[in-house]
Amino acid sequence: MGFFDSKPNGVVAEGIIRDFGSVNGVKDVVDGYLALVESEVYKKTVFIGFDSVGDGPDSDRISMLNIVAKYLTTFPLRLPFIPIFDVKDFYVSFTFVWNIWACQLGRELNQEECQKIYYGDIVKRIIFLLEDFDSNLETPPVDEEFFRKLGKIKKLDKGAKKLADRFLDLRQAVKMNTFNRSPMTFGANEIAWTRFLAGCHAVHSGRNFVSAEDIAIGNKIYIKLLNTDLDPFIRSL
């Protein structure tokens, strides 16, 4: 299914469950994406655009940025045998949080709120706590070894590639059938960020490749973020 196809949402969903229903998290992801047809936040997020967020973070104030720059590639092309996660995949974490929070509030974020994203713990919690980012667990310290391992991942296994494509099909169907169009830049960023989150799960699970389960969990985290009331949560960190 391509960017401009629009099979019925249910048809696409049933195919994913039929072929990947045994993979942990897949059913939750399918149900989560289907529920987004009712989400005003998702609709706003799809069309908000991906311009730069505020003035950008100051690397002197965030040690994690220097670690990311040390271990994640800056190579502009995605080629076989080249590490698949680059610095831009990490930075889009800030952009998704910014966009979702702004759409939930119904306005642009002010400078203080931007700094809450950059210099608070929300992105760190997503990366290191994954689905538990909104739990009562303490925010873990930045782990340099984690980013070293993330920067060495060079492949998605066959199941991961196929499942990622099928989730893309479902997101495309939801957007085309609900909003009548699907901005390609936003779709590309969804692909990159859900894959980045999958890579984070792979490292936490002790793998040096991305599996189908990692893809499912990466998408679950994304859907959970869309459905989390971010304003009180981020302000509490």
C-alpha positions in Angstrom: 0.0 0.0 0.0 1.4 3.4 -1.0 1.2 6.9 0.4 -1.9 7.7 -1.5 -3.9 4.4 -1.2 -6.8 4.4 1.2 -8.1 0.9 1.9 -10.7 0.7 4.6 -9.2 1.0 8.1 -10.7 -2.3 9.2 -9.3 -4.2 6.2 -5.8 -3.0 6.9 -6.2 -3.7 10.6 -7.5 -7.2 10.1 -4.6 -8.0 7.8 -2.1 -6.9 10.5 -3.8 -9.0 13.2 -3.9 -12.0 10.9 -0.2 -11.9 10.0 1.3 -10.4 13.2 -1.2 -11.0 16.0 1.1 -13.2 17.9 3.7 -10.5 18.3 3.6 -8.8 21.7 1.9 -5.4 21.5 0.5 -5.6 18.0 -3.2 -5.8 19.0 -2.8 -2.8 21.2 -1.1 -0.8 18.4 -3.8 -1.6 15.9 -6.6 -0.7 18.4 -4.7 2.5 19.3 -4.3 3.6 15.7 -8.0 2.9 14.9 -9.0 5.0 17.9 -7.1 8.0 16.5 -10.0 8.6 14.0 -11.7 10.3 17.0 -8.6 12.2 18.2 -8.7 15.9 17.6 -5.1 16.1 19.0 -3.9 13.6 16.4 -5.6 15.5 13.6 -4.0 18.8 14.7 -0.6 17.1 15.1 -0.7 15.7 11.6 -1.1 19.1 10.1 1.0 21.3 12.5 4.2 20.9 10.5 7.7 20.2 11.6 9.4 23.5 11.8 12.2 24.1 14.3 11.1 24.1 17.9 11.8 27.4 19.8 15.4 28.4 19.8 16.7 24.8 20.1 18.4 23.3 23.1 21.8 24.4 24.4 24.2 21.5 24.3 26.1 23.0 27.2 23.1 22.5 29.4 22.2 19.0 28.3 24.9 16.4 28.6 22.8 13.9 26.7 23.1 15.9 23.5 26.9 15.6 23.5 26.6 11.9 24.1 24.1 11.5 21.3 26.4 13.4 19.0 29.3 11.1 20.0 27.5 7.8 19.2 24.7 8.4 16.6 25.7 8.9 13.0 25.3 12.1 11.1 25.6 10.3 7.7 22.7 11.7 5.6 21.8 8.6 3.7 20.3 5.3 5.0 22.3 2.6 3.4 22.8 -1.1 4.1 25.5 -1.8 6.8 25.3 1.9 8.0 24.0 2.4 11.5 20.3 3.1 11.1 19.8 5.7 13.9 21.2 9.2 13.4 21.2 12.4 15.4 18.1 13.7 13.7 16.1 10.7 14.9 16.9 11.7 18.4 16.1 15.4 17.9 12.7 14.6 16.5 11.8 13.4 20.0 11.7 17.0 21.1 9.6 18.0 18.1 7.0 15.3 18.7 6.6 16.2 22.4 6.4 19.9 21.5 3.8 19.4 18.7 1.6 17.1 20.8 1.7 19.3 23.8 1.0 22.4 21.7 -2.0 20.7 20.0 -3.4 19.6 23.4 -3.2 23.2 24.7 -4.5 24.7 21.4 -1.7 27.3 21.2 2.0 27.8 20.6 4.2 27.0 23.5 5.9 29.9 25.3 9.6 30.0 26.0 9.3 28.6 29.5 7.3 25.6 28.2 9.9 25.0 25.4 12.6 25.0 28.1 10.5 22.4 30.0 10.8 20.1 27.0 14.5 20.8 26.4 15.8 20.9 29.9 13.3 18.9 31.8 13.1 15.1 31.9 10.3 14.2 29.5 12.5 13.1 26.5 14.9 11.3 28.9 12.0 9.4 30.4 10.6 8.4 27.0 14.0 7.0 25.9 14.9 5.2 29.2 11.5 4.3 30.6 9.7 3.7 27.3 6.0 2.8 28.1 6.6 3.7 31.7 7.5 7.3 30.9 4.5 8.6 32.8 4.9 6.3 35.8 6.1 7.2 39.3 9.5 5.7 38.6 12.5 8.0 39.1 14.0 9.4 35.9 17.1 7.3 35.2 20.5 9.0 34.7 21.8 9.3 31.1 23.5 6.1 30.2 26.4 6.6 27.7 26.6 2.9 27.1 23.0 2.8 26.0 23.7 5.4 23.2 26.8 3.5 22.2 24.8 0.4 21.7 22.0 2.3 19.9 24.5 3.8 17.5 25.7 0.3 16.5 22.4 -1.1 15.4 22.5 -1.6 11.7 19.4 -3.6 10.8 15.7 -4.4 11.3 15.1 -8.1 10.9 12.6 -9.2 8.2 9.7 -9.3 10.6 10.4 -5.8 11.8 10.6 -4.4 8.3 7.3 -6.0 7.3 5.5 -5.0 10.5 6.8 -1.4 10.2 5.4 -1.3 6.7 2.1 -2.6 7.8 1.8 0.0 10.6 2.6 2.6 8.0 -0.2 1.3 5.8 -2.6 1.6 8.8 -1.5 5.1 9.7 -1.9 6.1 6.0 -5.4 4.6 5.9 -6.5 6.3 9.1 -5.2 9.7 7.8 -6.6 9.4 4.3 -10.0 8.0 5.3 -10.4 10.4 8.2 -8.6 13.6 7.1 -8.7 13.1 3.3 -4.9 13.6 3.0 -1.7 12.6 4.6 1.2 15.1 4.7 4.3 13.2 3.5 6.8 15.1 5.8 4.7 14.2 8.9 4.5 10.6 7.8 8.2 10.4 7.3 8.8 11.7 10.8 6.4 9.2 12.2 8.4 6.4 10.5 11.7 7.8 11.8 10.5 8.3 15.4 8.6 5.1 15.9 11.7 3.3 14.5 13.9 5.2 16.9 11.7 4.3 19.8 11.8 0.7 18.6 15.6 0.9 18.7 15.5 2.1 22.2 13.4 -0.9 23.2 15.8 -3.2 21.4 18.8 -1.9 23.4 16.9 -2.2 26.6 16.0 -5.8 25.6 19.6 -6.6 25.0 19.4 -6.9 21.2 21.7 -5.4 18.5 19.0 -5.4 15.9 15.4 -4.3 15.8 12.7 -7.0 16.0 9.0 -7.0 15.2 8.3 -6.7 19.0 10.5 -3.6 19.2 8.5 -2.1 16.3 5.2 -2.8 18.1 6.5 -1.3 21.4 7.8 1.8 19.6 4.4 2.4 18.1 2.7 1.8 21.4 4.8 4.5 23.0 4.0 7.0 20.3 0.2 6.3 20.7 0.5 6.5 24.4 2.2 9.9 24.2 -0.7 11.2 21.9 -3.2 10.1 24.5 -1.4 11.3 27.6 -2.4 14.7 29.1 1.0 16.2 28.8 0.4 19.6 30.5 0.2 18.5 34.1 2.7 15.7 33.6 5.5 17.8 32.0 5.0 20.6 34.5 5.3 18.1 37.4 8.8 16.9 36.3 
